[in-house]
Amino acid sequence: MRTPKKSAQRTASAPAARPADDEIWPRVTRELADDLAVDALARDRAGKAPFDEVARLQEAGLPALLTAPGPHGRGADWRAACGVIREIAAADGSIGELLAHHCVLSWTSRFLGPAAGPLDLDRCTAEEGWLLAGALQAPRLDDGAPGLALTPAGGGAYVLDGRRSFASGVTVADRLVVAARCTETGDLLLVLVDPADPAVFTEPGAERVGQRLAGAGTVTFDRVTVEAGRVLGALPHDEHAVAPYSTLAPLALRLLLVHVGLGIAEGALAEARDVSRASQAAPPPTATTAQVTALGSGDDPYLLLAYGELATAAHAAAMVVDRATDALAHGLLAERALDVEERTDIAVLVAAAETVANRAAVDITTRILQLVDPATTADARGAGPGFDRFWRNVRALTAAVSPDHRLRDIGDHYLHGTHPRLTLLA
C-alpha cells in the first residue's frame, strides 16, 4: 500500500471583516464567480489540489461568510448561503461542493446543542477564516470502513487513530471535523483536528470522473493528540435520543449539494446559450443567403424548442429547490422547538428537491452536448469549451443518490403518513 504523504500547506489569508448582511456580498460573490469561470476548464483539466481556488475564497471572505449566523454578525442566513453556493457552483461545481461541506460543518455546535463541547466552532471559523472539511457522520457499517477510534489519554484528552475517505476539502482544509468512536465508552464523538499536525497524513483522491477540484481524499490519523477543548460534542446513540433539530444536519448537506448540482446545470445552460448565440451571429462560410437570413435571426425552431424545454426544466427545478430551502430555513430558526412533524415535512421537501433537481441537472448537462457543435465540446488535444465537464460534475454529485429510494420515502409519507427515521446519517 502506498505510504500517505502530507499535502502541501497553504497560508490562510485574513478573513474579510464584513457583516453578513452587507450589501457588498452579492457583488463579491458575483465577481468571484466570474473570476472562477474564466479558467474553470483549464483548472479542471489540470486536476490539481485547489490551493489557488481556496486562496481566492479566503481573499473574498467566503469561508467566514458561510458560517452559522450568530452574535458575531459574520454568518449568512440559510437562504443567502444557498444562493452564494449555487452561484459559485454555476462557475465551478467543485468549489461549490467544497463550500457546501464547509457551510454545514460550521453549524456543528448548533446541531449538537446541549451535547456540544466548549468550542464555539462557528465563531472560531468566522474569526479565523478557517475552511472546514470532514463529516458529521460516522461511516455506514456497509461502507467497509473500520472508522476512527478515540482512546482516552487523561484530562479529557484523546488519541485519534484510523483512516477514512472524505468527499471534499480534506486536501486543502484549515481544520477537519471528524466523528470517531471512543474505545472505552463506545460514544461517538465529534472532534476538531488540525491537518497540519505531523501525525495527520492526507492522500488526494484518485482521479475522479467529475468534481476533480473538490479536494477529496483519504486521511490517516496516526496517534493524533486531541485536547479536551477540541472535542466538539457527542452524537446520540440511537434515533430515540436524537432531537429533530440535530437531524437537520444531513438534510442541510443534501440540500446544499442539490443547490450545487442545479448551479452546475444553470451554468452549463448559460454557457451553451452564449455559444449558440455566437454561432448564429457568425454562420459558417458555406451557408447560403437564405440560411444566413434564417439562422442569423435566431429563428431555428428546433433550437428554440430545445432551449425552451431546458430553461423550463431549470425553472421548475429551482422552484422545488427554493421551497425546500425556505422550509429548512424555518426549521433552522426554530432550533430546539422543532418537532417531528415539522422535521418530516422538511425531509420530504428535501427528497423532492433532490429527485427533481438531480434529474433536471443530468438532462440539461446531457442535452447541451447536442445543442453545441460537437467539435467545440473538446477535441483530441483537449481544446474547446469543454461542455463535458458539466455533465461529469453532475454525474459525480448525483450517482450515489438513488431517486427510487427518495421517491419511495415520499410516496410512503404521502400514502401512509410515515415519518422518515430521525437519523444523523445522510
N, C-alpha and C positions, 0 to 999 in steps of 0.2 A: 504494500500500500504506500502511496506517495506520502512523504512527510509534509505535514502542513507548514506553511511559511507565513510569516507576518505580512500583512498588507502594508503598502506604503501609507504613511500617515500624512495628513494634511493639517495645516494650521487654520483653525476656525477664525473667521472674521468676526468682529464685534457685531452683535445683533443690532438691527435698526431700532432705535428708541422712538417708535411711533405708536400711538394708541391704535387699537384695532378698528375703531370706528372713524379713523381719519379718512377724509375723502381722497387722500392720495393713494390708498391701497389699490383701488381698481386700476388706476393708471400704472402703478408699479407692476401689478400682475400682467397687464396687457403688454407693457414694454418688455418684461422678462419673457413672456410667451413669444413675442415677436423675435427676440434675440435667440431663443432656443430653436425656433422654427428655421432660422437661416441655415444652420449647419446640422439639422437633425439627421438628414440622410447620411452625411459623411460620418457623423459620430456613431450612428447605428452600424454602419459597415465596418468601422474600426473596432467596435465592440470592446472598448477599454473600460476599466472601472471609472465610474462617473465622478472623479475628484473635481474636475473642472466644472461640471454641472452643479455640484454641491456648493462650490465656491460662489457661483452665480446666485444660487438660492440664498446663501448666507449674506452676501453683499446686499441683496434686496430685502433681507429680513423676513423671509417667508417661514423658516422654521419657528421663529418666535411668534409670528402671527398665527400659525396653525397649531396653537395650544388651547387648552380649555380656558374659556374666559373666566376671569376672576377679579379680585380687588386690585391686582397689579395693572389691569387695564390693557394687557397686551393681546390676549387671545381673541380670535374672531368668533362670532356666534356660529352655530352649526350651518345655517344656510349660506353664510358668507364663505365659510371654509370649503363647503362643497363647490361653490362657484369658482373659487380660486383653483382648486384641484382640477376641476373639469376644464378650465381654460388652459392650464398648463398642460394637461393631458392632450388637448387638441393639437398642441405644438410638439409635444414629446411624451408619448404614452408611458415610457419607462420612468421618467421623472415624476409624472403624475402618480404612478403606483408607489414610488418611493415616498412621496409626500403623504399619500393616503395612510400608509402604515405608520408613519411618524405622527400624524394627527391623532389617530386612535390611541396610540401608546401614550401620548401626552395626557390623556384623560384617565390614566391608570389610577391615580389617587382618588379621583371622583368615583370611579366604578367600584373600587374596593370599599369605600365608605368607612364604616366603623372598624373594618378589618385592616385599614390602611396603616402603614407604619409612620414614623415621624417625618419622613422626607416628603415635602410637597413637590411632587415631580413636575407639575405643570408650571409652577412658579420658577423652579430652578431651570427648567428648559427654556422658558421665555427670557429669563435674565441672562443666561449663559449662551443662548443661541444654539443649544445642542440640536443635532439631528439624531433622532431616536430610531432604533431598529430592533427587531426581535419579535416576540409573540406573547400575547396574554394567556395563551392556552398551552397545555402540555401536548405532546404528540399523541394522536389517537393510538390506541393499542394495536390497531390493524395496520399501522404505518411501518411496523418492523423496526422502529427506532427504540433504542433502550432508554432514551430520555436522559435527563440530567439529575445528578444526585448532590444533595447538600449534607455535609457531615458537620454536626455541631463542633465548634472549636473553643467554646467557653466565652463568657461575657456577651452572649447574644450574637457572636460572630459564627460564620460557617466557612467550610471549604467546599468549593464547587468543582465537580468533575463531570466529564461526559462530552458528548459530541452531538451536534444537531444541525440540520439544514434549515435555512430560512429563505423565504421567497424574495426578500427585498432589503436593501440597505446595509447589510452587515459589513460589506467591504469598505464602506465609507462613513459609517456612523460615528458619532461622538460618544454615544452611550448605548448599551444593549439592555433591553428589558427581557428577562427570560424566566420561565417557570421551571422549577426544579423540586424534586421530592426529597423531604427530609428523611435521612436514613434511620433515625430513631423513632420519630412520631408518625411518619407516613404523610404528614401535612404537605400540601402543595403550596410552595411559597414563590412569590414573585420577587426577584432581586435585580438590582441595577449594577451593571458591570462596565468598567472602562475597557474598551477593546485595545487600548494601548498598553494594558498590563502585559508584562513579559510572559505570563502564563496563559495568555489567550492567543490562539492561532486561527487565522481565517484563510480559508481556501475559496477563491472565486468560483462561482458555479460554472459547470461545463457550458459550452456554447449552447444557448437556448434558441429555439425556433423564433421566438419573439421576446419583447421586453428585455433586450440584451443589456440595457444600461440601467436596470433597476437595482443593481448591486446585490444580486442573490449570491448566496454562498453557504459554506459549511463552516461552523465554528467549533473548535476543540478547546475545552476548558481543562487545563492540567493543574489541578490543585490551586485554584484561584481563591485567594482570601476575600471573603465578602464580609465587610464590617457590619455591625448591628444597624448602623444608620443607613445602610444600603439595602436593607430588607424592606421592600415596599408594602408587604402585607401577605395575607394568606387567602387562598381560594377555598370556597366551601367544599366539603367532602361530597355532598350529593345535592341533587336538584331540590330537595325539600328544604335545604338550608340556604338556597340562593335567593337573594332579593331580586324581584323582577327588574329593578333598575340596573343591577350589575350585569344582567344578561343582555343589556343593550350593547355591550361591548362587541360581541361578534356580529350583531346586526349592523352596528355602525361601520365596521370594517367592510362587510359585504356591500353596504350601500355606497360607500366611498369608492370601492372598486367598480361598481356599476357606473358611477359618475366618470371614472377613468375610461371605461370601455366606450361609453357614449361620447365622451370628449374625443377619443380617437376617431370614432366614426364621423363626428361633426367636422373634425379637422381634415379627414380624408375627403369628405364631400366638398368642402370649400376649396381644397387644393385641386380636386378634379374639375370643379366648375371653372377655376382660373385657366386650367389647361384647355378646356373645351372652348372657352371664350377666345383664347389666343389663337386656337386653331381655326376658328370661324373667321376671325379678323384677318388671318393670313392664309387663304385657301391654297392648296397645292398648285404648283405652276402648270400642271396638266389639266386643271379644271377648265371646263367650257364657260362661256359667258353666262349661260343660264344657271350653271351650277354655282358660280360665284355669286350671282344675284340671290339665289335661294339660300345657300348656306351662309353667306356673309350676313344675311339679315337675321340669322338665328332662328329660322322657322323650320328646321328639321323636325318633323312631327315625332319621330321615334326618339330623338334625343330629348325633346321637351317632355315626352311621356315618361322616359326613364328618370329624368331629374325630378319630375313631379312626384313620381312614386317614392323615390328615395327621400326627398325632402319631407314628404308626408310621413313616412316611417320614422324619420328622425324627430319630427314634431310630436308625433303620437307617443314615442318612447319618452321624450322629455317630459310630457305631461304626467305620465305614470311615475317617472322618477321623481319629479318635483312633488307629487302628492306624498310619496313615501318620505321624502326629505322633510316636508312640513310635519308629518306625523312623528318622525323621530326627533325633530326639534322640540316638539311639545313634550315628548317623553323625557328628553334630557333636562328640560326645565322643571319637570315635575319631581325629579330626583327620587327620594325615598317614598314619596307619596304615590308613585306609580304602582298600579295594581296589575294583577294577572290579566284581566280582560283588556286593559289598555295595551299591555305589552303584546298580547296576542294579536290585536289589530295592527300594531306596528310590524310584527313579524310577517303577517300575511301581506301587507303592502310592500315590504322589502322583497319578499319572494316574488310578488307580481312584477316589481320593478326589474328584478334580475332576469326573469323569464322574457319579458317584453323587450327590454333594452339590449340584452345579450343577443337575442335573435335579430333585432334590427341592426346591431353593430356588425354582426357576421355578414348579414345580407348586404349591407351598404358597402362594406370594405371588399366584398367579393365582386359585386356588380360594377364598382367603379373601374375595375380592371378591364371591363368590357366597354366602358364609356370612353376611356382614353385610348390613344393609339397604342397597341401592344408593344410597338417598337420603342415607345418612350417610357415603358414601365421600368425596364432595366435591361441593358444589353449585356453581351458576354463579358465585357470589361467592368460591369457594374455601373455604367453611366446611365443617365436619365433620371427622371423624378423619383423612381423607386416606390411606386404605389404599393408594391407588395409588402412593404414594411407595416403598413396599416393593418392589412389582413393578418400578418404574422403576429403582430402585437395583440390584436383582439383574440385570436385563437389561443395564444398563450394565457390570456386572462380568463377565458371562458371555458377552456377544455375540461377543467376539473369540476365545473358546476353543472350538475345534471338537471336539465329542465324538467325531466319526468318526475324527479323527486320533489322539486319545488311545486309543480302543478298538482301532484298527489296531495301534498300538505294543504295547498289552497283549497282543493276540492273537498278534502276531509273536513276542513273547518267550515266551508260553506254548506256542505250537506248535513254534517252531524254536529257542528259547533265544537269540534275537537280543538283543544288547546295544544299548540306545539310545546314540546318539552322546554322547561326552563334549564338552559344549559349555557356553559361558558365556552363550549366548542363551536367553531364556525361551521 
